[in-house]
């Protein structure tokens, strides 16, 4: 009897049907980041009890749109673009654990199933959504260039309800792409027990970051950000906008090749 293969189900003898291929996973893309401040108690309410607020600027939030192309080693997915291209929008806050400050994804929407599976493996709470962002191109009149005054738009919707829209007007090159999403991620990997009332079969606190980073020049600009709620998503309620900080645009490349177990919370 042959063995079943694949990194993520469905497993088959060849492994070709697996929803997600083996690591490493390589990413190239563009990020449109909007940083703002919300109520500190809203951030605290979204952190599990074992995590603390960031010691500095604890109400800072980043809402990030990303247009990704990704692949495993060998790059076969790049020749079948529906297996490599997707968009996502995600909310990042910062937190502290045992004296170390981390970035943490609190909400996230993506456009493909394989991105959801990779995210659940990493502890990202991914849901399906509709995401769009202006693409920068260097020819023609139907796309902006990266230059002072360029306007970049982005939208997020889920279950046919608009949740967010942003317009970033680029001003000048920046030394950073913001500060909220600049730290290693700290996530919980969770899987409820199949037996009702038995808690979690998997409850891990993990940290991770990218390797082999290839980062473009970040640009900073002014931002107009609008958030909304729906019957199924509470973006505006959970993280209301109290003060905008700035918007940023950057092209990036990075590889994910695994993370580190910080604590097994079932022990």
C-alpha positions as CSV (number, residue, x, y, z in Angstrom):
1,X,0.0,0.0,0.0
2,X,1.4,3.4,-1.0
3,X,2.0,6.2,1.4
4,X,-0.1,9.4,1.2
5,X,1.8,12.6,0.6
6,X,1.3,16.3,0.7
7,X,2.1,19.2,3.1
8,X,-1.6,20.0,3.7
9,X,-4.8,18.0,2.9
10,X,-6.0,16.5,0.6
11,X,-3.2,13.9,0.7
12,X,-2.7,11.6,-2.3
13,X,0.0,9.2,-3.3
14,X,1.7,11.8,-5.5
15,X,1.0,14.8,-3.2
16,X,0.1,16.9,-6.2
17,X,-3.5,17.6,-4.9
18,X,-2.3,19.1,-1.6
19,X,-3.9,22.5,-1.0
20,X,-0.5,23.9,0.0
21,X,2.9,22.7,-1.2
22,X,5.9,22.1,1.1
23,X,7.8,25.1,2.5
24,X,9.7,27.3,1.7
25,X,7.1,29.7,0.3
26,X,8.4,32.7,-1.7
27,X,6.5,36.0,-2.0
28,X,6.8,39.0,-4.3
29,X,4.3,41.8,-4.0
30,X,3.3,45.3,-3.2
31,X,2.0,46.6,0.2
32,X,-0.3,49.6,0.8
33,X,-0.2,50.3,4.5
34,X,-2.3,52.7,6.5
35,X,-1.3,53.4,10.1
36,X,-3.7,55.0,12.6
37,X,-4.6,55.1,16.3
38,X,-7.6,53.4,17.9
39,X,-8.9,53.1,21.4
40,X,-6.3,51.2,23.6
41,X,-9.1,49.2,25.3
42,X,-10.2,47.9,21.8
43,X,-6.7,46.5,21.2
44,X,-6.6,45.0,24.7
45,X,-9.9,43.3,24.2
46,X,-8.5,41.5,21.1
47,X,-5.5,40.2,22.9
48,X,-5.6,36.8,24.8
49,X,-4.9,37.1,28.6
50,X,-1.4,35.8,28.3
51,X,-0.4,38.8,26.1
52,X,0.1,42.4,27.2
53,X,-0.3,45.7,25.3
54,X,2.8,47.1,23.6
55,X,4.6,49.4,26.1
56,X,4.7,52.3,23.6
57,X,1.8,53.6,21.5
58,X,-0.4,50.6,22.3
59,X,-3.3,51.9,20.3
60,X,-1.4,52.0,17.0
61,X,-3.0,49.9,14.2
62,X,-1.9,49.1,10.7
63,X,-4.4,48.2,8.0
64,X,-2.4,46.7,5.1
65,X,-3.5,45.8,1.6
66,X,-1.2,43.4,-0.3
67,X,-1.1,42.2,-3.9
68,X,0.9,39.0,-3.9
69,X,2.5,36.5,-6.3
70,X,3.8,33.4,-4.4
71,X,5.3,30.1,-5.2
72,X,7.2,27.1,-3.7
73,X,10.7,26.1,-4.7
74,X,10.9,25.6,-8.4
75,X,8.2,28.2,-9.1
76,X,5.8,25.9,-11.0
77,X,2.8,27.9,-9.6
78,X,4.0,31.0,-11.5
79,X,3.1,29.3,-14.8
80,X,-0.4,28.6,-13.5
81,X,-1.2,32.1,-12.1
82,X,-4.4,31.1,-10.4
83,X,-2.2,29.1,-8.1
84,X,0.2,32.0,-7.4
85,X,-1.7,35.3,-7.4
86,X,-3.9,36.6,-4.6
87,X,-4.7,39.7,-2.6
88,X,-5.3,40.2,1.1
89,X,-6.1,42.9,3.6
90,X,-5.2,42.6,7.2
91,X,-5.2,44.4,10.6
92,X,-2.0,44.4,12.6
93,X,-1.5,45.6,16.2
94,X,1.4,45.2,18.5
95,X,1.6,43.2,21.8
96,X,4.1,42.2,24.4
97,X,4.9,38.7,25.8
98,X,7.4,38.2,28.6
99,X,9.0,41.5,28.0
100,X,9.3,41.3,24.2
101,X,7.2,43.4,21.8
102,X,5.8,41.7,18.7
103,X,3.5,42.5,15.8
104,X,0.2,40.5,15.6
105,X,-2.4,40.0,12.9
106,X,-5.8,40.4,14.5
107,X,-8.1,40.3,11.4
108,X,-7.4,39.3,7.8
109,X,-9.3,38.6,4.5
110,X,-7.8,36.9,1.5
111,X,-9.0,36.0,-2.0
112,X,-7.9,32.3,-2.4
113,X,-8.2,29.0,-0.6
114,X,-4.5,28.2,-0.6
115,X,-3.7,31.5,1.1
116,X,-6.3,30.7,3.8
117,X,-4.7,27.3,4.5
118,X,-1.2,28.8,4.7
119,X,-2.5,31.4,7.1
120,X,-4.2,29.0,9.4
121,X,-1.0,27.0,9.5
122,X,0.9,30.2,10.6
123,X,-1.8,31.4,13.0
124,X,-3.3,34.1,10.8
125,X,-7.1,34.2,11.3
126,X,-7.8,34.3,7.6
127,X,-11.3,34.6,6.1
128,X,-12.4,34.8,2.5
129,X,-12.9,38.4,1.2
130,X,-12.9,40.6,-1.9
131,X,-9.8,42.8,-2.0
132,X,-8.6,45.3,-4.6
133,X,-5.8,47.9,-4.8
134,X,-4.4,50.2,-7.4
135,X,-1.5,48.7,-9.3
136,X,1.6,50.7,-10.0
137,X,2.8,50.4,-13.7
138,X,5.5,52.3,-15.6
139,X,3.7,52.8,-18.9
140,X,0.5,54.3,-20.2
141,X,-2.1,56.5,-18.6
142,X,-4.1,53.9,-16.7
143,X,-1.7,53.5,-13.8
144,X,0.2,55.7,-11.4
145,X,4.0,55.8,-11.1
146,X,5.6,55.9,-7.7
147,X,6.1,59.7,-7.5
148,X,5.0,62.7,-5.4
149,X,1.3,63.2,-5.8
150,X,0.5,59.7,-7.0
151,X,-2.9,58.4,-5.6
152,X,-3.3,54.8,-4.7
153,X,-6.7,53.3,-3.7
154,X,-7.7,50.1,-2.0
155,X,-11.0,48.4,-0.9
156,X,-12.0,45.5,1.2
157,X,-15.4,43.7,1.2
158,X,-16.6,40.4,2.7
159,X,-20.0,38.6,2.1
160,X,-20.9,41.5,-0.3
161,X,-20.4,44.2,2.4
162,X,-17.9,46.9,2.1
163,X,-15.6,47.0,5.2
164,X,-12.8,49.5,4.3
165,X,-11.6,51.9,1.7
166,X,-8.5,54.0,1.6
167,X,-6.8,56.5,-0.7
168,X,-3.1,57.2,-0.1
169,X,-1.5,60.2,-1.8
170,X,2.3,59.6,-2.0
171,X,4.4,62.5,-0.8
172,X,8.1,61.5,-0.6
173,X,10.4,58.5,-0.1
174,X,10.5,57.3,3.5
175,X,13.1,55.6,5.8
176,X,10.5,53.1,6.9
177,X,7.3,51.4,5.9
178,X,5.7,52.3,9.2
179,X,6.3,50.8,12.7
180,X,3.3,48.6,13.6
181,X,4.1,45.7,11.2
182,X,7.9,45.9,11.6
183,X,8.4,43.2,14.2
184,X,8.3,39.4,14.2
185,X,4.7,38.1,14.3
186,X,3.3,36.5,17.4
187,X,0.2,34.3,16.7
188,X,-1.9,31.5,18.3
189,X,-2.3,28.3,16.3
190,X,-5.7,26.9,17.3
191,X,-7.8,23.8,16.6
192,X,-10.8,23.0,18.7
193,X,-11.2,19.4,19.9
194,X,-13.5,17.2,18.0
195,X,-15.1,16.4,21.3
196,X,-17.6,19.1,22.3
197,X,-16.5,21.0,25.4
198,X,-12.9,19.7,25.4
199,X,-11.2,23.0,24.6
200,X,-8.4,23.0,22.0
201,X,-6.6,20.1,20.6
202,X,-3.9,22.5,19.3
203,X,-3.2,25.7,21.3
204,X,0.3,27.0,20.4
205,X,1.9,30.4,20.8
206,X,4.3,30.8,17.8
207,X,6.5,33.5,16.4
208,X,7.8,33.9,12.8
209,X,9.3,36.3,10.3
210,X,10.5,36.3,6.8
211,X,14.0,35.5,5.4
212,X,15.9,36.5,2.3
213,X,14.1,39.9,2.3
214,X,14.4,41.9,-0.9
215,X,12.8,45.3,-0.1
216,X,12.0,48.2,-2.3
217,X,12.1,51.9,-1.4
218,X,9.2,52.8,0.8
219,X,7.2,55.9,0.2
220,X,5.1,57.8,2.7
221,X,1.9,59.9,2.1
222,X,-1.3,61.3,3.3
223,X,-4.3,59.0,3.8
224,X,-8.1,59.0,3.7
225,X,-9.4,55.9,5.5
226,X,-13.0,54.8,5.9
227,X,-14.1,51.7,7.9
228,X,-17.4,50.0,8.2
229,X,-19.1,47.0,9.9
230,X,-21.3,44.3,8.5
231,X,-23.5,41.6,10.2
232,X,-20.5,39.2,9.9
233,X,-17.5,41.4,10.4
234,X,-16.8,44.2,13.0
235,X,-13.8,46.1,11.6
236,X,-15.1,49.6,12.5
237,X,-16.3,48.5,15.9
238,X,-13.2,46.5,16.9
239,X,-10.7,49.1,15.6
240,X,-12.3,52.5,15.1
241,X,-10.2,55.3,13.5
242,X,-9.3,58.0,16.1
243,X,-6.3,59.5,14.4
244,X,-4.6,58.7,11.1
245,X,-0.8,58.5,11.2
246,X,0.4,58.0,7.6
247,X,0.1,55.8,4.5
248,X,2.9,53.9,2.9
249,X,3.7,52.1,-0.3
250,X,6.4,49.5,-0.8
251,X,7.3,46.6,-3.1
252,X,8.7,43.6,-1.2
253,X,10.1,40.1,-1.6
254,X,10.4,37.6,1.2
255,X,10.5,33.9,1.9
256,X,8.7,32.0,4.7
257,X,10.6,28.9,5.8
258,X,9.0,28.1,9.2
259,X,8.6,29.7,12.6
260,X,9.3,28.9,16.2
261,X,7.2,27.5,19.0
262,X,7.1,30.0,21.9
263,X,4.8,28.1,24.2
264,X,2.4,25.1,24.1
265,X,-0.5,26.5,26.0
266,X,-2.1,23.0,26.4
267,X,0.8,21.9,28.7
